[in-house]
């Protein structure tokens, strides 16, 4: 499998498993790790990919903080 095939599979998986209200996306190919037997794609919210603002990331601390504030 090459990186393009792996990216397509990863994008399908993320699309099926991310909420429409907070879609996720893969980062650019330059950040992908090729481990020889698999590709590791960094991902986060699509919004974070656009803004690189830490307020837009998915993470345990931010998720629990936002839940407490009623943002989720």
Secondary structure, 3 states (H helix, E strand, C coil): CCHHHHHHHHHHHHHHHCCHHHCEEECCHHHCEECCCCEECCEEEHHHHHHCCHHHCCCHHHHHHHHHCCCC
